[in-house]
Amino acid sequence: MEAIPLEAENLDPAIVQGLRDLGYRELLPVQRTCLRPLLDGRSLSVRSRTGTGKTAAFGIPLLQAMDPAGRGVDLLVLAPTRELAAQVARDLTAIGRHRGLRVAGAWGGANLSEQARALREGARIVVGTPGRLLDLLERRVLSLGGVTRAVLDEADEMLSMGFIEDVTRLLSACSALRQLVILSASLDPATESLISSFASDIVRVDLSTDGLSVEEIDNLCYEIGDDLPRTHYLLYALAAHRPSSAIVFVNTRTDASLVATVMAREGYSAEMLSGALAQRERERVMQGIREGRLRFLVATDIAARGIDISHLSHVINYSLPEDPAVYLHRVGRTGRVGRKGVAVSLLTARDLRTRAEIERRFSVTFTRLTFPPPAEMVKERIMAHIESLLSSAEAAICDGFTEEARVILGHPRAEAIVAFLLKRNAERVHDEQRSVENRPSPEPRRGPPRRRRRR
């Protein structure tokens, strides 16, 4: 389906201006598909991967249908994580700003009093996570009795995280509800059950196959053995594919810490995104990658849930997920909104069955790649590291150290000195890039504790 100019659908000029503020110049396929049914007041189930323009797909028609002069909350949007909720709130604020529609956000880790004040000041739209919304509802700060439209964004993720009871309670509180929108990468039985409970005669749209076509994402994979540590294969893949920015997915928090440390010490601008991070630190990391100061995130699926980054060139699967459906959510973070993307996966022998199931269930075609011999891999990684060092050196003023460098190169133990300097530089880069809160805990001191000297 071809993209069409914004003006071609007879949209409210105020909505068009809001879309232009977000950088839109034309409607994308998912937006065009959803526009007419939602303007007609129909409930809608959209199966489409993350990053295909879904927020605007429901935001355009639902905000156009709303009365800016009305009172109370009319539209409720539920998201599984605070990062996704915050992103959706920002987009809806932009779309509705010129119509005078106010948006309130409600998620954990933010000031409850400020969120309550935004509701009291006349928000017509509320975007939030189930837990915080229930908290506000129970405090009688939030009233859902006037809500006529509700959206469940990434519904399958939300229900898999155990929010089904919370979601059911929130939707049940929307006594005037007449239009429900379900957005999901896959439709499992729990999602289907929720749809049947709160919507009848629902329109179903399936764009999931288009979302994973080879035209948008190249799905590449390497089969790896036990002859080298997995981190060596990862470093070679990074050197070979040269991603401008990426999320490296791992299956455990231990692997996340290991991979982030190895990457940072190799000169990559990388940080671990952990569920144990304080909200302030998490926001700092996310801001860093959005602004381009940070190129790589290393994260588990739980830590990465709901994060929204539009410019990622690659997704790297350090470990393939155990659940094939999770693969959709991972790779959906690249190749977004019409851009090309690349997903690179490292597979052990036990991952081959999972790969086959992904290919069968989701029509994903993997391109099989092979690693060169170990010696060549090491050489490629070293050359990439040298290029990184040269790039940094060209931007720095090194004239005062040139003579010392010549002396070192002529020294009998020049190799040991250079190795030490490389190691020290890697440790410095690693420590500079990662905040104190996001560094691995130091190993406990061995031996008996030192006695304090009396003064």
Helices and strands as residue ranges (DSSP letters): E 4-5, G 6-9, H 13-21, E 26-27, H 29-39, E 44-47, H 54-65, E 75-78, H 82-96, G 97-99, E 103-106, H 112-120, E 125-128, H 130-138, E 149-152, H 155-160, H 164-173, E 179-184, H 189-198, E 203-206, H 208-211, E 217-223, H 230-241, E 246-249, H 253-265, E 270-273, H 279-290, E 296-299, H 301-304, E 314-317, H 324-331, E 341-347, G 349-351, H 352-362, E 366-369, H 374-394, G 399-401, H 402-409, H 414-433, G 436-438
